[in-house]
């Protein structure tokens, strides 16, 4: 008997169809979340909104420009989103597209912060230069791919060994993502700001550079002085104590109520905020 003779089956099929499409879109959003594609996607929505408004108000020239942008937009999306599309296809090939991503527990994050502070303190006392960047919302996949993949658990012993001078991985940055050491010997973009102090070296310039293009937290240990510094949002916090470093990491990397209500101005008496 034809399915059309059972309207309820048609309704169920349409509901399943909509749910499957919604689920696929949701998983795709999860893939591009935390990458540069999010900002680009917002730009596409702005173009669509401008096109709608220009059509509504009869702005012919602006509407023509938006039509051209949308006409070539499909090709542009493929080119611009190439890394994200490749990552999605790789995950689909591994069967990971529809897997549930694990959410790191707060106590695991706290333990990792302790390991990071311990390693920075050790290297600071011995003037071992270090550069460590922690990914947050903005993806750092492009920079991770420039280094040597590790995918290792965070430990102070491993971090110290990575940055020991004259070892294969000591030159470059360590990038932490999803509570793992994703890669070492990574290349970070250097800041081109003319206001950076001449006394600061390549590590500090790289830390400022990555903080200008992402929302990552980057820690630097000076090889010359052993001082510990931190960059975020294009700002440099210098000469941090171990307690100040831990407090800043806890505030930035945890979602506790204390972190949300603590003002960054509390850092000023512990670490010198310096934008140069």
Rosetta blueprint (number, residue, H / E / L):
1 X L
2 X L
3 X H
4 X H
5 X H
6 X L
7 X H
8 X H
9 X H
10 X H
11 X H
12 X H
13 X H
14 X H
15 X H
16 X H
17 X H
18 X H
19 X H
20 X H
21 X H
22 X H
23 X H
24 X H
25 X H
26 X H
27 X H
28 X H
29 X H
30 X H
31 X H
32 X H
33 X L
34 X L
35 X L
36 X L
37 X H
38 X H
39 X H
40 X H
41 X H
42 X H
43 X H
44 X H
45 X H
46 X H
47 X H
48 X H
49 X H
50 X H
51 X H
52 X H
53 X H
54 X H
55 X H
56 X H
57 X H
58 X L
59 X L
60 X H
61 X H
62 X H
63 X H
64 X H
65 X H
66 X H
67 X H
68 X H
69 X H
70 X H
71 X H
72 X L
73 X H
74 X H
75 X H
76 X H
77 X H
78 X H
79 X H
80 X H
81 X L
82 X H
83 X H
84 X H
85 X H
86 X H
87 X H
88 X H
89 X H
90 X H
91 X H
92 X H
93 X H
94 X H
95 X L
96 X L
97 X L
98 X L
99 X L
100 X L
101 X L
102 X L
103 X L
104 X L
105 X L
106 X H
107 X H
108 X H
109 X H
110 X H
111 X H
112 X H
113 X H
114 X H
115 X H
116 X H
117 X H
118 X H
119 X H
120 X H
121 X H
122 X H
123 X H
124 X H
125 X H
126 X L
127 X L
128 X L
129 X L
130 X E
131 X E
132 X E
133 X E
134 X E
135 X L
136 X L
137 X L
138 X L
139 X L
140 X L
141 X H
142 X H
143 X H
144 X H
145 X L
146 X L
147 X L
148 X E
149 X E
150 X E
151 X E
152 X E
153 X E
154 X L
155 X L
156 X H
157 X H
158 X H
159 X H
160 X H
161 X H
162 X H
163 X H
164 X L
165 X L
166 X L
167 X L
168 X L
169 X L
170 X L
171 X L
172 X L
173 X E
174 X E
175 X E
176 X E
177 X E
178 X L
179 X L
180 X E
181 X E
182 X E
183 X E
184 X E
185 X E
186 X E
187 X L
188 X L
189 X L
190 X L
191 X L
192 X L
193 X L
194 X L
195 X L
196 X L
197 X L
198 X L
199 X L
200 X L
201 X L
202 X H
203 X H
204 X H
205 X H
206 X H
207 X H
208 X H
209 X H
210 X H
211 X H
212 X H
213 X H
214 X L
215 X L
216 X L
217 X E
218 X E
219 X E
220 X E
221 X E
222 X L
223 X L
224 X L
225 X L
226 X L
227 X L
228 X E
229 X E
230 X E
231 X E
232 X E
233 X L
234 X L
235 X E
236 X E
237 X E
238 X E
239 X L
240 X L
241 X L
242 X H
243 X H
244 X H
245 X H
246 X H
247 X H
248 X H
249 X H
250 X H
251 X H
252 X H
253 X H
254 X L
255 X L
256 X L
257 X H
258 X H
259 X H
260 X H
261 X H
262 X L
263 X L
264 X H
265 X H
266 X H
267 X H
268 X L
269 X L
270 X L
271 X L
272 X E
273 X E
274 X E
275 X L
276 X L
